[in-house]
Amino acid sequence: MPELINELSFLYQRLTWLSVLDIFLVTTVIFLILQMVRDTQATVLLRGVILLIILLSLLTSLVNLPAFSWLIKTTLPALLLAIPVIFAPEIRRGLERLGRAGSGPLFWQGDRLSTQKMQKTIHAVVTAAARLSARQHGALIILQRAVNLDEYIFTGVRLEADVTMELLLQVFYPNTPLHDGAVIIVANKIVAASCVMPLSSSGILNRVADRKMGLRHRAALGISEASDAIAVVVSEETGSISIAHSGRIIRRLDSERLENILLAFYRPTEINVSPFNLLERFRRRSEASNRQED
């Protein structure tokens, strides 16, 4: 015990503001890495890598194994080079979020006429989602914001049509040629339908108790992870309405809540609340109401 106290006292005497800054930077880097891989399949992989490193460190430090220690020291640089390749999707997603952090929150900024068109478009999306929900017709509607979605638009059928409730209902009517895939809306136009979206690698959907979310919800989460787009999903099985953004999803929305969230994203000058914070608030409120219903 006295030796431990002496060692701690020695470390405290050598502690300077540069040492504190050094520890803070290392802690920040580790925290950001854990944030990037949170709720992804890479979490399990990272846990395995950490356990392997601990096991190898114990073997090489506690037991005298010269050949094994040489092998570990020789292969360690190659393992360090392999880590960026293994975690490439998570690193790319984290860098994309960092790059979008400095951009403006809106793609739609303009005069009063543009605001009126935006409100009309949102009203058409909300009304269509409510009708589709009542009929239990599955739908996936993507609203583009700052990040361009051309690579996904090219996978679908070009429409270049005004956003109307009737057109959205017709597109997602069961067994029609365009009902599979997603509709992408840019400004006040339905640019394309039947578009292929990237599937999410997140583990969020696997933790849902009722398992009522399928491919459409995974695609909605996927596009929200790959871009800053907003995805509105209508479940074909239950008819519930969900919205996904920035890798998060809110379920069991009614038309009023859906419209309020969409307006929060596209009218920040009139609503003095950050859209991301408002989405988080709606998510918590929805989870609380869902727990009361259950």
N, C-alpha and C positions, 0 to 999 in steps of 0.2 A: 504493500500500500504506500509506504513512503517513497518507493521508487517511482510509482505511478504519479504521485503528487509532484515529485521533482521534475519528471518529464513534462507534465502539463504546465508547470511553472516555467520551464525552459521554452516551451512552445509559445506561451503567452508573452514572454519577454521578447521573442523574435517577431511577434505579430506586428505588422505595420499596415498602413492604409492601402499600400500596394498589394499586400497579401489578402486583405479583405476584398479588394476589387478583383483579384485573381480568383478567389473562391466564388465570388458572386457571378462572374462570367462563366465559370465552369458549370455552376448550378443552373444558370439560365439556359445554357446550351443543352444540358441534359433534360431540363424541363420542356424545352421546345421540341426535342426529339420525341419525348414521350407523348406530347400533345399531338404530333403529326401521326403517330402510329396508333393513337387511341381509337378503339372501336373498329379496328381493322384486323385482317387475318395476320398482319405482320406482328401483332402483339404476342401471339403464341410463338412465332419464330424468334422474336427478340428475347423472350423469356428463355427459350432453349439456348440461344447464343450466350446469354449471361450465365446460365448454369454451367455450360460447357467451359467458359473461361474460368469460372470459379473452381471447377473440378481440376482443370489443367494446372491452375496456379497452386492449388494444394498439393498436387502430385509432384510438381517440380520443386516446391519449396520444402516440403516435409520429408520427402523420400529422395535419397541420392540415386537418381537414374540418369546417368550421363548421356546415354544414347537417346533416351526418350526426350530429355531436355534439349538436346541438339536438334532433334526432329521438330519439336514445337517452335524453337527459335527460327528454324529455317522456313517453316510453312506459315508463320505468323504474318509476314508481309503480304503473302498471297491472300490470306483470309481477310486482311484489312482492305485490300483492293476489291474483294468480292462483296463486301458489305454494301457499297453504293449500288451495285448491280442487283442485289437481292431486294433492297428497299427502294428501288427506283420509283415505283408508283407513288409511294408515300412521300418521298423527297420532292417529286415533281408537284404533287398536290399541295404540299406545304409552301413551296416557292411560288406557286400560282396564287395562293391565298395572300402571301406576303406582297406580291406584285399588285394584287387588286386592292390591298389595304390603302394604298395611296391614291387610288382613283376615286372619282366622285361617286356618290351612291346611286346616281341615276343615269340612265341612258336617255330618258325622256324629259328634256328640259326645253321649254319653248314658250311661245306666247299663249294667250288665252284660248285661241282656237285649238292649239295642240292639247291643252289641258282638257278641253271639252271632248276632243276625240278620244283622249285617254280614258276619261270617265265613261264614255259610251262603250269603249272596248271592254273595260273591266265589267261594266254592267252586263254586257252580252256574255262574257265568260262566266260570271256568277250565275246568271239566269240559266244558261245552258247546263252548268254543273248541277244546279238544283233539279232541273228537269231530268237529266240523266240519272241522278241519284234516285229520284222517285221511281224511275222505270228500271233501275238496276242495270243500266247499260254502262259497261266499262269505258273509261276515257282517260287520256293523258294529254294535257295541254301545257305547252312550254312557252313561257313569256321571256323573250330575249331582253337582256339589259345591256351592260357595257361590253361584255365579252361576245365576240362574233361567233355565231353558230353555223357558219356556212358548211363546215365539214359534215354536220349532221343533216343539214337541209338537203345536201346533194344525195343523201341516201333515200329520200322520199320522193313524192310526186308534187311537182310545182303547181301551186294554185294561184297565188297573187290576187287573192280576193279579200274584200272587206270583211271584217269580223262581225258576224251576225249570229244570233242564237240559233236560227233555223239551219244555217250552214253547219254549225258545230253538231247539232243534233243529227243531221243527215250523215255527216262524216262518220260518227261513232255509232250509227245504227247497226245492230248485229248483222253479220254476214255480208256487209257491203264491202267493195274492194278496198276501201281506205280505212276501215275501222281498226285494223291492227296497226300498231305503232303509235307515234305521237304527232300531234299538230304543233307546229312552231309558229308563234305569232311575233312579228317584228313591227313595232309601232302600232299602227291600226290595221295591219294586213295579216291575213293567214298566208304565210309564204309557202308552206309545204305541209303535206299530210303524209301519214304512213311512214314517218321517219324512224330510223333505228337509233335508239339511245344507248349509251354505255351503261352496263350493269354495275351496281355498287358492289364493292368488295368489303363494305362495312359489316360489322356484326350486329348492328342495331336491330335489324329485322329478325335475327335469330333469337333475340331475347324477348320478343313479343309473346305474351302468354297464349293469346287465342290463335296465333298463326293464321290470321285472316288476310295477310298482305302477301301478294304474289309478285309476278314479274313486272307489272306496271309500277308498283311501289319501289321495287329494286331499281328500275330504270329511272324513276323520278329522283331517287337519292343519288344515282350515278351521275346524272346530268348536273345536279346541284353541287356535287363534289368536283366535277370537272370544269364548272363555269359558275358565274354568278346569276344564272337564270333562275326563274321561279317556276316550279312544276306543280300543277293542279291535277290531282288524281281522283277519279271516281272508281270505287271498287265495284267490280261486276258481281261479286259474291254477296256483299252486304249492302251496297249502295252508299256507303259512307264516303264523305269527301275529306281529302287530306291535302296538305300543301307541304312542299319540300323546298328548302333553301339552305345553302351552305352546309350540306351534309346532315341536316336535321329535318325531322318530319313531325307535323302536327296532325293528329287524326280527329275524326268525328266532329268536323266543323259544320255549322249551319251556314246558310247563305249570307247572313249578316256578318258573322265573324270573318268569313272568307273575303267579303268585300272590304271590310275594315283593314285587313292585313294587306291586301293588294293596294289599297289607297295609301297605306302607310309607306309602301315602297316607292310609289310613283308621285306622291305629293308631300315631300318632306318639308317644303316651305310653309305649308298650311297646317301640318301636324308637327308640332314641336317635339317630336320623339324620334330617336334613331330607329329605322326600320328593323335593324337586327335586334335591338333591345325590345321593340314591340313584339317581334316574332317570338322572342324568348318568353315574354310575359304571357302572350296568348298560349304558348305551349304549356307553361306551368298551370295556367287557369284551366286549360282543357284537360290536363292530366288530373287536376283536382276534381273537376266535374265528372270525369270518367270513373274515378275511384268512388265517388258518391253514388253514381249510377250502378256500379258493380256491387 
